[in-house]
Amino acid sequence: MKIKTIFTLILIIIPFTVYGNFLKINTPAKQVILYDHELKKVLFEKNSNDLMKPASMAKIMTAYIVFDRLQEGSLNLEDKFVISKNAWKKGGSRTFLKLNSEVTISDLLMGLIVQSGNDAAIALAEGIAGSEEDFALQMNQYADLLEMNNTYFTNSTGWPHEDLKTTAYDLVKLTEALINNFPKLYKLFIEREFTFNNIRQPNRNPLLIGRYKVPGADGLKTGHTNESGYGLIGSVVRKNRRITLVVNGLNSMKQRGKESKRLLELAFRETYILRAFQNNDILSTANVWLGNKSKINLMAEKPLKVLVNRSALRMIKTTIIWNDPVKAPIKIGEKIGIINIKIPGREKLELNLVSKDNVNGLGPIDKIKSAMNYLIFGGDIN
């Protein structure tokens, strides 16, 4: 048996559960979730399954439905919806749509996403479903499809309602689906400002502009009511790694911006993805017994990709083990041994060590010659 140490890393791989915390963070927010899209791992959560009011973060679902209709072709960005009195008179954040005017879906989406316009949200809802009430039924149908099991929508805007509810965890599900399913339309969320009816309004997302701007931020949406407090869904991409934050229950716009930036920066700074065995790298060579080749190259069966916490650095010792020599015939990808990754304080990780080469077996006469050669001279066993 051969045992070989192939690398030692000053790292620790922390075991992960959905509701466990990879990061240790104190935060004044009532509900928080930080989510890594590539690994589909929750980095940190606080009360992420507690029911809460989404406020204008509910508009993400409104956008999702519009995006879906655009993608399937039943709507076009240049289609126009008539602005009803119900939409025109709605209070709160507004796009300042004119009563009875016809506005393109493109402009209504910008009003919804950039300006958080309640009037734009209602105009989209009425244009698609006929009424905001019927649109809310569709919102809940989509929520069911996305397995947002603790969410119930009552309107397109997130306007306060007794029955309106969601969770931070459900909003992460919605956000991930929107980003994955509509990558081109998702780019609307990065727009910094929008002017309509000669009124210019900046994006309300503090991660995109101003003192709390976060490099790599490209969405999504803020929310606030007296009942819910200040909340935000934000998503950031750096070096092809995306982390999404949902935070709610903060006391002010300033606290929302400051805390959102802090949480996202912590997530990127204190965690990273360790990748090993990514390119079918040769880890070692093994001797071959009774084959038409004397040696084979060894590699990992599959790449290793794990989340690493910088705050808990330890030594990781990785070894490969196989019985040498390896008897032919041997196929590419055939298991030859194992790769052990030993981590203090937890069970070792184990991957298969496989052959990178094909080796044919020898005929009867050549087998006898090879065996005699090995018994007499040792070393090369072919």
N, C-alpha and C positions, 0 to 999 in steps of 0.2 A: 504494500500500500504506500502510495506517495502522498505526502501532505506538504502543501506549499502556501506560504503567506504571500498574497498578491498585493495587498495594500493596507495601510493603516491610516485611518482618518480620525482627526480630532473633532468628532461630531457625536451627537446622540440622536437616534431616531426615536421619537416619543410615540408610544402606542396611542391610537386615536379612536374616539367614539364620537358619534354624531353630536351628543350633547355635552361632551367633555370640552375642556378649554385647553387648547394648545398654547395659548398665550395667557399670562396672568396679568390682568388689567383691572384697575379700579376706575370706574366711570360714573358720573352723576346721572347718566341717561337711565331711563326706566326700562327700555328694551333696546337690545343691541344684538346684531349678528354680523360677523366678518366671515366671508366665504371665499375660498379659493376655487376658481372655476375649473382649472386644469385637473386638479386632483379630486375635485368635488368634496372638499373637506371644509368643515367649519373650524376656523382658526380660533374664534372666541364667540361666546354667546352669553347673554344675560337676559333671562326672561323671554327668550325668543319664541316661546309657544304661549305666552300670556296674551289674552285678547286685548286689543288696543284699537283705537280709532285711527284710520290712515290719513284723514284729512285729504289734502290735495295729492298725496301719493296714490290715491285711488285712480287718478288720471292716467297712471301707467296702464291700467287695464283698458281704459278708453282708447288710448293710443294703440294698444295691442290689437283690439278688434278692428280699428281702422286699418292698421298695417295688414292684417289678415285679409280684409276685403280688397285692399289694393293689390296684394300679391296674387290673390286668386282671380283678379280681373273683373270683379263685379263693380268696382269703383275705379276711378281715375283721378289723379291729382288735380286735373283741370275741371273736374265736375264741380258744380256749384250747389250749395244749399241755401235756402231762404232763411233769414234770421227772424225768428218768431218773437212775439212780445215776451214770452217766457224766458227766452235766452237773453234778449236785450235788456230786460230789467233786473237780471240777477246781480246781486251784490258781490262783495269780495273782490278778488283779483279779476281783472277784466282785460279783454282785447279791444274794447270799445267799438264793438260791431254796431252798425246802424240798423235800426228797425226796418224790416221788410227788404233789406238789401240782399243781393245774391253774392256769396263769398265762396271762393274756391276751397276745395278740401286742402290744398297746399297751404293756403293762408290760415285756415282754421287749425291745421296741425301745428303750424308755427305758433299760433296764438295759444294753443293748448300746452305745448311743450316748453316754449321759451318764456311766455308771459304768464303761464298757469291760468289762462283766462277761463273763468267759469262760463262766460257766455259762449266761448268757442267750444267748450266741452258739451254744453247742452245742444248747440247747433249741430254738432256731429252726431250726437245721440238721436236727436229728432230726425235728422236727415237719413240715418240708417234704419232706425226702428220705428219711426213715426211718433214716438213719445219717449220721454226720458224713463218712464216707468217700464216700458217694454224693453228699452235698451238695458236697463238694470237686470232684467231677466236673462238677457244674453250674456251680460257680464258674469252672472253666476253660473251659466252653462259653461263658459270658458274656464271659470275657476274650478269647476268640477273636473273638466278635462285635464287641467294642469295639476290636479290633486292638491289644490289649496283647500285643505279639509277644514280649516277653521276660519274661513273667510265668507262673508256675506255682504254683497253690495246692494245699496239702495238707490244710488244715483250715479251719474257720470262724473261728478265733480269732487266727491268726498265731502260734500256739505253735511254738517252735523245731522245725524239721524239716530234714533234710539237703537235701531236694529243693525246699523252699519258696524262691521267688525272685521278684523283681520289679525295676523300675527307677523312679527318680523320674519319668521321662517317662511311663511307663505309668500311674503313679498320678495324674498330671495328667489323662490321658485319662479315667480312671475318674471322677475328681472332676467334670470338666466334664460328662460324660454324666449323672451323678447329679443335678447341679444343674439341668441343662436338662430332663431327662426327668421329674423328680419335684419340681417347685417347691414344692408344698404340703407334701409329706412331708419335704422337705429342712429345713423350719423346725424340725423336732425337734432339729437339731444346735445350735441356739442356746440350748437350755434350760440354765440355770445349775446346776441341782441336781435330784436325784430321790431320793425316799424310798420304800423298799420294805422290807417286813418290819420296820417301825419303825426302819430304819437309813437315815439321811440321808447322801448322798454328793454332794459338789460335782462339777461337770464337770471332767474332767482337762485340758481344753484351756486353757492359760495365756493364750491370746489373748482369752478370754471373761471371765475374772475374775482379780482379784489385781493385783500390781504390773506384770505384763507385758500387761495388758489393752490391746487395740488398738481404737480407735473404728472401728465398721463391721464388726467380725469377726462372722461368723455360723456358723462351723464350722471344722474338722471333727473331727480325730481325732489323738490322740497314739499313740506306740508305743515300746516299750523291751524289749530283751533284752540280755543280756551280749554276745552276738555282734553285734547290729545297732547298739548304742548307743542314744542317745535321738533319736527322730524325731518329726515332726509334719507333718500336712497341715492347712494353715490357709487360709481364704478370707475376703476382706474386700471390702466394697462401700462406695464413697464416690462420691456424686454420679453414681450409676448406672454407675460403672466398677468392674468386679470384677477383682481380682488374686488368684491362688491361689499359695500357696507349698508346696512339698514340700521338707523338709529332713531329713537323717538323718546318723547317725554322730557325734553330739555326746556330750560326756562326762558331762553331768549334767542334771538337771531345770532347774536355774538357768540353765545355758548354753543349753539348748533354748529356754526362755522368752525370755531376753534376746536371743539371736541371731535368733529368729523375728520378734520385734517390730522389731528393727533392720532386718532385710532388707525387711520389708513397708513400714516407714516410708520407707526409702530409695526403694523402687519408686514409691510415691505422690508423694514429694517431688521426685525427680529426673527423673521422666518425666511427660508429659501428652499428651493427644491433641489435635492441632491439627485443627480443623474449619474448612473454608472452602467457600463456594459452597453452603451448606446449604439455602437457601430460594429457589432460582431467582432470586437477586438480579440486577438489571440491572447489568452491568459497563460497558457503553458503548452508544452508538447508532451505526448505520451508515447512510449514504445509500443510497437505492434508485434503481436505473436502470430506467426503463420499467415502473413498477409503479403500482398504485392508491393506494399510500402513499409518502410521501417518505422516511420513515425506518423503521428497525426497531430494536428493542431486542435487545441481545446478552447471552447468559448462558453459564455453563459447562454442558456436556452432563450432568455428574454431579457430586455433591459430592466434595470432597477430604477424606480423613481419613487422617492420618499420625501416627505416633508421633514425639514430639520429645524429645530429650535436653537437659536444661537445662545440663548440664556442658560442652556443646560449642556454645555460642552463636555464630552467624555471621549475616551478612546474607543474606536471601533476597529476590531481586528478581523480581517477577512482572509479566509483560507480556502484552498481548493483541495479536495481529497478524491483519489481514485485508485483502483487496483491496477498496478502496473506489472507486466505488460497487458495490453488489451488484445483479446483474441479476435482475429478477423473471422468472417467479414464484418465490416463496420459501415453503417450508413450515416450520411450527413444528418445531424440533429439527433443522433442516437445518444441516449444517456450513458455517460461514462463514469460520472461521479457526482459530487455535490459541491456547492459553494456555501460555506458557512460564514455568516456575518454575526459576530458576537458583540452584544451590546450589554454593558453592565446594568444589572437590575431588571432584566427582562429576558424572555425566551429569545433564542437566536433566530435570525431570519435564515431561510434556506432556499437556494435556487439550484436547479439542475445544471450540472456541467456536462456539455455535450460535444460531440465531434464536429469539427468544421470540414472534415474531409470524408470522402468515400474510400474504402479500402476493400479490395476483393480478396477472397481467400485463395490459398495456394492449392495446386493439385496434389494428389497423393505422394508423388515422387519428390516434388519440391518441398512438401511439408517435412518429409524425412530428412532431406538435406538441411533445411532451415533449423530443425530441432537439433540435429547433430552438430551443426555449426555453433549453435548457442551453447550446447552442453560442453563442447570442447573449448571454444574460444571466449564465450560470454559476450557481453556488450551488445553489438548489433545482432538483433534476433531475427532479422528477416532472412 
